[in-house]
Amino acid sequence: PYAMEELRLKIASEWSVLRTYEQYADVVSPQEMAFAREVIIHDMGLLAHFAGDSTQPLHTTIHHHGWVGPNPDGFTTDPRFHEYIDGTILTQDHITFAELKARARPPENFNPADDWAQILAAIAATQAKVVPLYTLQRDGKLEQPAGKRFIEDCILEGGARLAGLWVSAYQASRIDPYVARELEHLADALAALPE
C-alpha cells in the first residue's frame, strides 16, 4: 500500500509539472515536455506492478508460497503454488489480454485528495480471497471453470484498480504555482533579451 500511495502522489505531482509546462509551452522546450511525459509513463508503469500485485491474493498473506504453520483445512504447502498462480495457470487456462479486454471494468473510484483508506480496504478485500483460492486448489476446482473465473476476476480487478489510481493521480494534479512562477520569470527574461 505504501508504494501504491507514494507512486500515485508522485504521478499527481508529475502531472502537475506537465500541465504547468503545457500552459507555458512558449518557454518550455520540446525536449523538456517529452521528458515530463516520459517520467509520468515510467511511474505509471511502476504503479501497474503494485496495483496488479494488490489484487493477487497470495501477495497479501504469509501463505504466499504454500500454506505455512497450522493447516487444519489441508491446504497445499507446495512452495511453487505462487509461481503456478502467477504464470502457469494463465497459460493452462488460456487467459490472455485479448480474451479479457472486452470484459475490462471501469476504473475503481479513488478519492484524489485522500485515498489511503480506500487502498487499504482494497487490499483487505484481496486478502479475504486467500482462503477461497486455497480452497479451490484443494478441492481440485482451480483448473475448472470456477477457478478460471476466480483468476480472471483478480486480473480484471487489477486493471480497474490501476485505472482508478491513474485517474485519481490526474485528478489530484494542478497547475504548480512554483513552477509557473519560475516559468514566468524565464519568459520575462527571454522577452528582455536583445534581438
N, C-alpha and C positions, 0 to 999 in steps of 0.2 A: 504493500500500500504506500509506503514512503516513496519508493521510486516512481510509482504512478503519479502521485501528487506532485512530487518535485518536477517531473517532466512536464506535466500539464501546466504548471505555473511557468516553467521555463519557456514552453511553446507560446503561452499567452504573452510573455514578455517579448519574445522574438517577433510575434505578430505585431505587437505594438511598435517595434522598431521598423518593421517593413511598412506598416500603414503610415507611419510618420515619414519614412523615406519617400513613399509614393506621393504624399502631399507636397513634398519639396523635391520633386523629380528634376527640377531645373538645376539643382546644385548637387544632386547625388549621382555618381557615375553609374553607368550600366553594370559595371563590374561589382560595385557595392550592392546594387539592387539584386543582382544574381546571387551574390554570396548570402545576402539576408534570406533569400528564398531557399537556398541550399541548406542553411542552418536549420530552418523550420522543417524541411523534409527529413533531414537527418534525425532530428529529435522525435519527429512523428514516427519514424521507423523504430527508434528505441522504445517509445511508448507502446508500439504494437506488440513488442515482445512481452512486456509486463502485463498488458491488458489481456493478451491471449492466455498467458500463464494463469491469470487470475480466474479463468473460467474452466481450468482443468483441475478437477478435484484433488488429484494427487499432489498438486503444488501447494495445497493448503493444510497439509497434515504431516505428522511424524510417520505416518504409514505410507510414505511416498514411494518406497521400493519394496513393497510387500508389507503385510501386517507385522507389526513388532509388538512384543510384550504379550500379555494375556490375550488369548484368542478363542473365546468360548463359542464363537459362531463359525469357526473353521474356515476363515478367510485365507486366501493364498499368502504364503510367505516368500514367494519367488521374487528375488531381487530384480528380475528382469520385467516385472509387471509394468513398471513405469515406461520402460522402453516399448513395451507392447502397446500401451495406450497411446503414447506419443507418435508412434510410427507404424508398427506392424499392422495394427487393426485398420488403419486408414487404407493401406494397400489391400489388405484382405477383404475389406468390405467395399472397396472401390469408391471411397469417399473422396471426391475431387472438388476443386473450386467450381468447375463447370456445372457439376451437379447441385451444389449448394447456392450458387449465385442467384438463381431465381427465387430462392427462399430467404434471401437476406432480410434481416429485420431492421426496422428504423432505429436510429441512434437511441441509446438509453438517455434519459433526461438527467443531466447533472447540473447542479446549481453553479454557475460560473463564479459567483462570489465566494462560495464555501461548499465544496463537495466532499470534504473529508469523511463525514458520517455516511454519505452515500457510497463511497468507495469501500469503507469498512463493512457496510451492510451487504454490498455486492459480493465481497469475498466470503463473508459468513454464509451467504446463500450457496456459494460454490462448495464451501466446506461441508454443508449439510448433505451434499451428494456423495461424500466419501463412502459411507456405508452402503447406499444403493448401488454404487459402482462395484464394490467388492461383492455384494450380494448377487449381482448379475453374473459376475465371473464365477463365483462358487456354484451357482445353480445352472451353469452351462448356457446361460441366455445372452452372454455378451456377444457371441458370434451369431446370434439370431436377430430378427428384425428389431426386437426391443432394445438390444444392445447397440445396434447401428443407430437407432433413433436417439438413444442417450448420448452417444458420441457426437452425432450431428448437432444435437441441441447445444452441447457445450461449445462447439465451434461457432455456431450461429450466434450464440450469446456473446462470445468473444468479439465477433465483428461488431455487434451492436454496442458493446461496452466501449470498444476502441473508438467507434464513430462518435459516440456521446462525449467521450473525453476530448476528442479533437474539436467538436463543435463548442464545447464548454471553454476550451482554451481560446478559440477565436472570439467567442462572446465576451470573454474577460479582457480582451485586448482593447487598447485605446490609443489615441494619439499621445505619444510620450512628450510631456511638456519640456523636459530637459533636452531631449534630442531635437525637438522642434526649435527651442531657443538657440541651441548651438548651430543648427542649420540656417536659421535666420541671420545669425551673426556672420556665418560664412557667405550667405547670399549678399549681405550688405558689404562685406569685404570684397567680394568679387565685383560688385557693382561700382565700387570706388576705385578699382584698378584702372589705370590709363589704358586707352585702346591701343 
